[in-house]
Amino acid sequence: MDTPNVGIPERLAAGMTMPEQHEYLRKRLSRRRVLAGSFATAGTVGGIGLLAASSASSASSAASAPSAPSAASAPSAPVKVDGRLVAPFARHLAFGADPKTQMRVSWQVPLAVRSPYLRVGPKPWELSRKIEAEVRDLHTPSLSKKLPAVEQYYLHAALDGLRPGTTYYYGVGHEGFDPASPERMATIGSFRTAPAQARKFVFTAFGDQGVSYHALANDQLILGQNPSFHLHAGDICYADTTGHGKESDTYDARVWDTFLAQTESVAKSVPWMVTTGNHDMEAWYSPNGYGGQSARWSLPENGFDPRNAPGVYSFTYGNVGVVALDANDVSYEIPANKGYTDGRQTAWLDKRLRELRADEAVDFVVVFFHHCMYSTSTHASDGGVRDAWLELFTKHQVDLVVNGHNHVYERTDAIKGGEVGKPVPVGASTDPTRDGIVYVTAGGAGKDLYSFPAGVRDSYEGNVRDRDAIPTFHWTKSRKHDSAVSDPDVVEWSRVRYTGFSFLAVEVTAGAHPKLTVSALAESGERVDHFEVVRGKSGQ
């Protein structure tokens, strides 16, 4: 009976219940020490730098103590199992800051294993380089009587120094499970680095996916586009079904296992670049509810503060600069994390957009984040993102903005100064240097669909029903209280509306006449919208 009191002063232990003793120890013991006997530590092997262990430490100690008494039990030591009986799953890729030379490979195991690693090589039968994996274990306490405590084991390997425009093959394994062995070769995946010189490519995008038949169907259609990468604009899996960013939210960490297994068919070969939505503020993990995201994803660490804001970063692929933002920082509607960066994200955004516009190799700048800057559906528009970033988007002539949050497809005309700069009907072309910016809500990835205002009908390719004005609202700050209020609007910029599951596919053309050909594809494969973005000489 003395064992539970190790590390607890006698005067405290005498007055503590067993659950309280467990909670005391859980807060003070390093989970990385507990797992040291079963897992390999992070390091640098074969000249390929692995991710820093600091992010793993923050994820391991991230679960905060919930109010439910049953949650006070400490995480148990991992069960040691025969590695031959444990198969890795949920592989997902992400670029490093330089897609030409960097790739991050992440995966999951259901139980603790020994010495996890990644093999990589130029051919499926030549996986000659063996790279030690970093472990980021995540403990989620029991948050209600209906949910058990959950232990999740996420593994990561960082590949640097890769060759541009090259296909690599890889396998993930551990002691007892070698992906290079003949019986395991079916588990081998592949990826291709960005080319050294800009050329035509496709990328895809959506938000608000979750786990469903429709989410899986969208994934398979995306795979058919052969995209170079995919952008996920937040509300990734809906393990937190409430989405308020509070500890009282309903949350089941096991949903992540299902989601990542669902997504693996695409994400094992297509870099899956995510940012944070309101349902991704999982309040049980520090910092800022993002400890879970830091455990599960390895994203470019070139934002203003990758440890505390993992969903803020950028990368350049070919002639396109991509910027990911965390709209939770500026949202009026859902303010749980409002202001957590103290303006640093917005300052970084200004600097980064300026750098991209000064780069002669970059023709287009695409920004994606969760909350809508312009939308008429259920959540409408968030005045917080407008107040924080609209001026910067205009100043730096952003070419395309992709949002989620509203579970529909909606696309604006070119907007300049808050008004229609130029109507952009289906099939039209627009120039951001002259007309303004087109904003796309691509929230039909798989979660239950929303609707448009009463009496407002869908209007899309093959079914155009233009309207001069649509009644909606935007979120703004109350003048009397520190809370959000909805401010009614009548807007003219809603050009295309589609209430159905869908995603965005963008074909990028380089060379003397660069352009973005933007299409929206329904779950059936039917195209419901398309338009072009072509920059004039004044914007170069």
C-alpha positions in Angstrom: 0.0 0.0 0.0 3.0 2.3 0.2 3.6 2.4 -3.5 1.0 5.1 -4.3 2.6 7.5 -1.9 6.0 7.6 -3.6 6.9 11.3 -4.2 4.0 12.6 -2.0 5.0 14.1 1.4 3.6 12.1 4.3 1.6 15.0 5.7 -0.2 15.4 2.3 -0.7 11.7 1.7 -2.4 11.2 5.0 -5.2 13.6 4.1 -5.6 12.5 0.4 -7.9 10.0 -1.1 -6.4 7.4 -3.5 -7.8 9.3 -6.6 -6.3 12.5 -5.2 -2.9 10.8 -4.8 -3.1 9.5 -8.4 -3.9 13.0 -9.6 -1.0 14.5 -7.6 1.4 12.0 -9.2 0.0 12.4 -12.7 0.7 16.1 -12.7 4.3 15.6 -11.5 5.6 12.5 -13.2 6.9 12.8 -16.8 5.0 10.4 -19.1 8.2 10.3 -21.2 10.0 8.7 -18.2 7.1 6.2 -17.8 7.4 5.2 -21.4 11.1 5.2 -21.6 11.3 1.4 -21.3 8.9 0.9 -24.2 9.6 3.7 -26.7 12.7 5.0 -28.5 13.6 8.6 -27.7 13.8 11.3 -30.3 17.2 12.1 -32.0 19.0 12.6 -35.2 19.8 9.6 -37.3 21.5 9.3 -40.7 21.6 13.1 -41.2 17.8 13.4 -41.2 16.7 15.7 -38.3 13.9 14.5 -36.2 11.3 16.8 -34.6 12.2 18.5 -31.4 11.2 16.5 -28.2 9.9 19.7 -26.6 6.6 19.4 -28.4 6.2 15.8 -27.4 6.8 16.8 -23.7 4.1 19.4 -23.9 1.7 17.0 -25.5 2.4 14.3 -22.9 1.7 16.5 -19.9 -1.1 18.3 -21.7 -4.2 16.7 -20.3 -5.7 19.0 -17.7 -7.5 17.8 -14.6 -11.3 17.6 -15.4 -14.0 18.3 -12.9 -15.4 14.7 -13.0 -14.2 12.8 -10.0 -13.6 9.7 -12.1 -11.0 11.5 -14.1 -8.5 11.7 -11.3 -7.0 8.3 -11.9 -3.4 8.4 -13.2 -2.5 7.0 -16.6 -1.3 3.4 -16.2 2.1 2.3 -17.5 1.9 1.1 -21.1 1.3 -2.7 -21.6 4.3 -4.3 -23.2 3.2 -6.4 -26.1 4.8 -8.5 -28.8 5.5 -6.1 -31.6 4.6 -8.7 -34.2 1.0 -8.5 -33.1 0.7 -4.7 -33.4 0.2 -3.0 -36.8 0.8 0.7 -37.4 -2.1 2.6 -38.8 -3.3 6.2 -39.6 -0.4 7.3 -41.7 -0.5 10.9 -42.7 2.0 13.2 -44.4 2.7 16.9 -44.1 5.3 19.2 -45.7 8.0 20.9 -43.8 8.6 24.6 -44.5 10.2 23.6 -47.8 8.1 21.1 -49.8 11.0 20.5 -52.2 13.2 19.0 -49.6 11.2 18.3 -46.5 8.4 15.8 -45.6 7.0 14.8 -42.2 5.6 11.3 -41.8 3.2 10.6 -38.9 1.3 7.5 -37.8 -0.2 5.8 -34.8 0.0 2.5 -32.9 -2.8 1.1 -30.8 -0.4 0.0 -28.0 3.0 0.8 -26.8 5.7 -0.7 -28.9 9.5 -0.8 -28.8 11.9 1.2 -31.1 9.5 2.6 -33.6 11.1 3.8 -36.9 10.6 4.7 -40.5 12.3 3.2 -43.5 12.6 5.3 -46.7 14.2 4.7 -50.1 14.0 5.3 -53.9 12.2 2.0 -54.6 9.7 -0.2 -52.6 12.3 -2.9 -52.3 15.1 -0.5 -51.4 14.1 1.1 -48.1 17.7 1.4 -47.0 17.5 4.3 -44.7 16.2 3.6 -41.2 15.1 6.6 -39.1 14.2 6.5 -35.4 10.7 7.9 -34.7 9.7 10.4 -32.2 6.9 9.4 -29.8 4.2 11.8 -28.7 1.9 10.0 -26.4 -1.3 11.6 -25.4 -3.3 10.9 -22.2 -6.9 11.9 -22.1 -8.6 11.4 -18.7 -12.1 10.0 -18.3 -14.3 13.1 -19.0 -17.6 11.5 -18.0 -18.9 8.3 -16.5 -19.6 7.0 -20.1 -16.1 7.5 -21.4 -12.9 5.7 -20.3 -9.5 7.3 -20.0 -7.7 7.0 -23.3 -4.0 6.5 -24.2 -3.0 7.3 -27.7 0.5 6.9 -29.2 1.5 9.1 -32.2 4.8 8.6 -34.0 6.6 11.1 -36.2 9.7 11.2 -38.4 11.0 14.3 -40.1 12.7 13.9 -43.5 15.0 16.7 -44.6 17.5 17.0 -47.4 15.3 15.3 -49.9 15.6 15.8 -53.7 13.0 18.0 -55.4 10.6 16.4 -57.8 11.4 12.9 -56.5 9.2 10.0 -55.6 10.1 8.2 -52.3 8.8 5.0 -50.8 8.5 4.5 -47.1 7.3 2.1 -44.5 6.7 2.5 -40.8 7.4 -0.1 -38.2 8.8 -1.1 -34.8 10.5 -4.0 -33.1 8.7 -7.1 -34.4 7.1 -5.3 -37.4 9.5 -4.6 -40.3 7.8 -2.9 -43.3 10.7 -4.1 -45.5 10.0 -7.7 -44.8 8.3 -9.6 -47.7 5.1 -10.2 -45.6 4.8 -6.5 -44.8 5.5 -4.9 -48.1 1.8 -4.3 -48.7 2.0 -1.6 -46.0 4.6 0.5 -48.0 3.5 4.0 -49.0 5.0 6.7 -51.2 5.1 10.5 -51.7 6.6 13.0 -54.1 8.5 16.1 -53.2 7.7 19.5 -54.9 9.5 20.1 -58.2 12.5 22.4 -58.3 10.8 24.6 -61.0 7.2 25.6 -61.1 4.9 23.6 -63.3 1.2 22.7 -63.5 -0.3 21.0 -60.5 -3.5 20.5 -58.6 -4.3 21.1 -54.9 -7.6 20.4 -53.1 -9.3 22.0 -50.1 -12.2 21.7 -47.7 -13.2 22.2 -44.1 -15.5 20.5 -41.5 -15.0 16.8 -42.4 -15.6 14.6 -39.4 -16.2 10.9 -39.7 -19.0 9.7 -42.1 -19.8 8.0 -45.3 -19.8 11.4 -47.0 -16.4 12.3 -45.6 -15.0 9.0 -46.9 -16.6 9.6 -50.3 -15.0 13.0 -50.6 -11.6 11.6 -49.7 -11.8 9.1 -52.6 -12.8 11.8 -55.0 -9.9 13.9 -53.8 -7.6 11.0 -54.4 -8.9 10.9 -58.0 -7.7 14.5 -58.6 -4.1 13.4 -58.0 -3.5 16.5 -55.8 0.0 17.6 -54.8 -1.4 18.5 -51.4 -4.7 19.1 -49.5 -5.7 22.0 -47.3 -8.1 21.2 -44.4 -9.6 24.5 -43.1 -10.3 23.3 -39.6 -13.0 21.3 -37.6 -11.0 18.2 -38.5 -12.6 15.2 -36.8 -15.2 16.5 -34.3 -13.9 14.6 -31.3 -15.2 17.7 -29.6 -18.8 17.9 -30.7 -19.7 21.1 -28.9 -17.0 23.4 -30.3 -17.0 26.1 -27.7 -13.4 25.5 -26.6 -14.4 24.9 -23.0 -13.7 22.0 -20.7 -17.5 21.5 -20.4 -17.6 20.5 -24.1 -18.6 17.0 -25.0 -15.4 15.2 -26.1 -14.4 11.7 -27.1 -10.7 11.3 -28.0 -11.3 7.9 -29.6 -13.0 9.6 -32.6 -9.5 10.7 -33.7 -8.5 7.0 -34.2 -11.5 6.5 -36.5 -10.8 9.7 -38.4 -7.1 9.2 -39.0 -7.8 5.6 -40.2 -10.5 7.0 -42.5 -8.2 9.6 -43.9 -5.2 7.3 -44.4 -6.1 6.2 -47.9 -5.4 9.7 -49.1 -3.1 11.2 -46.5 -0.5 8.4 -46.7 0.5 9.9 -50.1 -1.0 13.4 -50.2 0.3 15.9 -47.6 -2.7 16.8 -45.4 -2.1 20.4 -44.3 -4.5 21.3 -41.5 -5.3 24.4 -39.4 -7.5 24.8 -36.4 -11.3 25.3 -36.2 -13.4 25.9 -33.2 -14.0 22.2 -32.8 -10.2 21.7 -32.6 -9.9 23.7 -29.4 -9.8 20.6 -27.2 -9.7 22.3 -23.9 -8.2 19.3 -21.9 -4.8 19.8 -23.5 -2.4 22.7 -23.0 -1.5 25.1 -24.4 -4.6 26.8 -25.6 -6.4 23.5 -26.2 -3.9 22.6 -29.0 -1.8 20.0 -27.2 -3.7 17.3 -29.0 -3.1 18.8 -32.4 0.6 19.1 -31.6 0.7 15.4 -30.7 -1.1 14.2 -33.8 0.3 16.4 -36.5 3.8 17.6 -37.7 3.2 20.8 -39.5 5.7 23.5 -40.8 7.3 25.2 -37.8 7.8 28.5 -39.4 4.9 30.4 -37.9 5.3 33.0 -35.2 5.0 30.5 -32.4 4.7 26.8 -33.5 4.7 25.4 -30.0 1.6 27.4 -28.9 0.0 28.0 -32.3 0.6 24.9 -34.4 -2.0 25.8 -37.0 -0.2 28.9 -38.1 2.4 28.4 -40.8 3.2 28.8 -44.5 4.8 27.0 -47.4 5.5 27.6 -51.0 4.8 24.9 -53.6 5.7 25.8 -57.2 4.4 29.3 -57.9 1.9 29.4 -55.0 2.5 30.7 -51.5 0.1 29.1 -48.9 -0.6 30.7 -45.5 -2.5 28.9 -42.7 -4.1 31.0 -40.0 -5.8 30.3 -36.7 -9.1 32.2 -36.7 -9.9 31.2 -33.1 -7.5 34.0 -32.2 -9.6 36.7 -33.7 -13.2 35.3 -33.8 -16.0 37.3 -32.3 -18.5 34.5 -32.5 -16.6 31.9 -30.5 -14.2 33.7 -28.2 -12.6 30.9 -26.1 -9.1 31.7 -27.6 -9.7 35.2 -28.7 -6.6 37.3 -28.3 -4.4 34.5 -27.1 -1.6 35.6 -29.5 -1.7 39.2 -28.3 -1.6 40.4 -31.9 1.5 38.4 -32.8 -0.3 36.3 -35.4 -1.5 39.3 -37.3 1.9 40.9 -37.2 3.4 37.7 -38.5 0.8 37.6 -41.3 1.6 41.1 -42.4 5.3 40.2 -42.6 4.7 36.9 -44.3 2.4 38.3 -47.0 4.9 41.0 -47.7 7.7 38.4 -48.1 5.6 36.3 -50.5 4.6 39.3 -52.6 8.3 40.2 -52.9 9.2 36.7 -54.1 9.5 36.8 -57.9 8.9 33.0 -58.0 5.5 33.4 -56.3 2.6 34.2 -58.7 -0.3 33.5 -56.3 -1.0 33.7 -52.6 -3.7 31.5 -51.1 -4.8 31.9 -47.4 -6.9 29.4 -45.6 -8.5 29.4 -42.1 -11.7 28.3 -40.5 -14.2 31.1 -39.6 -15.8 32.7 -42.6 -14.9 36.2 -43.7 -17.8 36.3 -46.1 -20.7 33.8 -45.9 -24.5 33.9 -45.6 -25.1 30.4 -44.2 -25.8 29.4 -40.6 -22.7 30.9 -38.9 -22.7 33.8 -41.4 -19.6 36.1 -41.4 -17.2 36.7 -38.5 -16.5 40.4 -38.1 -13.5 39.5 -36.0 -11.6 38.0 -38.9 -12.6 41.0 -41.1 -11.4 43.5 -38.5 -8.1 41.7 -38.0 -7.1 40.6 -41.5 -9.2 42.1 -44.3 -7.0 45.2 -44.6 -3.9 43.0 -44.9 -5.5 40.8 -47.5 -6.3 43.8 -49.5 -3.0 45.5 -49.1 -1.0 42.4 -50.2 -3.5 41.5 -52.9 -4.3 37.9 -51.7 -5.6 35.9 -54.6 -7.9 33.3 -53.0 -9.2 32.8 -49.4 -10.6 29.4 -48.4 -12.8 29.0 -45.3 -14.9 26.3 -43.6 -17.2 26.6 -40.6 -20.4 26.8 -42.6 -21.2 23.3 -43.9 -22.1 24.3 -47.4 -20.3 25.5 -50.5 -20.6 29.3 -51.1 -18.5 31.5 -53.3 -18.4 35.3 -53.5 -17.9 37.7 -56.3 -14.6 39.6 -56.2 -14.9 41.7 -53.1 -13.1 45.1 -52.8 -13.6 47.4 -49.9 -16.4 45.3 -48.5 -18.4 45.6 -51.6 -18.6 43.8 -55.0 -15.6 44.8 -57.0 -16.6 42.7 -59.9 -19.4 40.1 -60.4 -17.8 36.7 -61.0 -20.5 34.4 -62.4 -19.8 30.7 -63.0 -17.0 30.3 -65.6 -15.8 33.9 -65.3 -12.3 35.3 -64.8 -11.1 37.8 -62.2 -8.0 39.8 -61.5 -7.2 40.4 -57.8 -5.0 43.4 -58.7 -8.0 45.2 -60.1 -11.3 43.5 -59.0 -10.7 42.4 -55.4 -10.6 39.0 -53.7 -12.8 35.9 -54.1 -13.7 34.1 -50.8 -14.8 30.5 -50.9 -16.6 28.6 -48.1 -15.8 24.9 -48.7 -17.4 23.5 -45.6 -19.2 20.5 -47.2 -16.5 17.9 -46.4 -18.7 15.4 -44.6 -20.3 16.8 -41.5 -24.1 17.4 -41.4 -25.0 20.1 -43.9 -26.3 23.6 -43.1 -28.7 25.7 -45.1 -28.9 29.3 -46.5 -31.3 32.0 -45.2 -35.0 31.3 -45.5 -36.2 31.7 -49.0 -32.7 31.7 -50.5 -32.2 28.9 -53.0 -29.1 27.2 -54.2 -27.5 28.7 -57.3 -24.7 26.7 -59.0 -23.4 25.5 -62.3 -26.3 24.2 -64.4 -28.8 25.5 -61.9 -28.1 29.3 -61.7 -30.6 31.4 -59.7 -28.9 34.8 -59.3 -30.2 37.1 -56.6 -29.6 40.8 -56.2 -29.5 40.7 -52.4 -29.5 38.2 -49.6 -30.5 38.8 -46.0 -27.8 37.6 -43.5 -25.7 38.9 -40.7 -22.1 39.2 -39.4 -20.8 38.8 -35.9 -19.6 41.9 -34.1 -18.7 43.1 -30.6 -21.3 44.3 -28.3 -20.9 47.9 -27.3 -22.1 47.3 -23.8 -20.7 43.8 -23.0 -17.6 41.8 -23.9 -19.6 39.4 -26.0 -20.6 38.9 -29.7 -23.8 40.0 -31.2 -25.2 39.4 -34.7 -25.5 42.5 -36.9 -28.1 42.1 -39.7 -26.9 42.6 -43.3 -28.3 42.6 -46.8 -25.5 41.6 -49.2 -25.0 41.4 -52.9 -21.7 39.4 -53.0 -23.1 35.8 -52.6 -22.6 34.4 -56.2 -22.7 30.6 -55.9 -24.5 28.5 -53.3 -24.6 24.7 -53.1 -26.2 22.8 -50.2 -24.3 19.5 -50.7 -21.1 17.6 -49.9 -18.3 19.0 -51.9 -14.7 20.0 -52.1 -12.5 22.5 -53.9 -10.0 21.5 -56.6 -7.5 24.2 -57.8 -5.4 23.7 -61.0 -2.4 25.9 -60.9 -0.7 26.9 -64.2 2.8 28.3 -64.2 4.9 30.0 -66.9 4.3 33.1 -69.0 0.5 33.1 -68.3 0.0 31.8 -64.8 -3.6 31.2 -63.5 -5.6 29.5 -60.9 -8.5 27.4 -62.3 -10.8 26.9 -59.3 -13.5 24.2 -59.4 -16.0 22.9 -56.8 -16.9 19.3 -57.2 -19.9 17.6 -55.6 -19.8 14.2 -53.9 -21.2 12.8 -57.1 -18.2 14.1 -59.0 -20.4 16.7 -60.7 -18.8 20.2 -61.1 -21.0 22.8 -59.4 -18.7 25.9 -59.9 -15.6 27.0 -61.7 -13.8 30.3 -62.2 -10.3 31.6 -63.0 -7.9 33.9 -61.2 -5.4 35.7 -63.4 -3.2 38.5 -62.1 -2.6 41.6 -64.2 0.8 43.1 -64.8 0.1 45.7 -62.0 0.1 42.9 -59.5 3.4 41.3 -60.5 
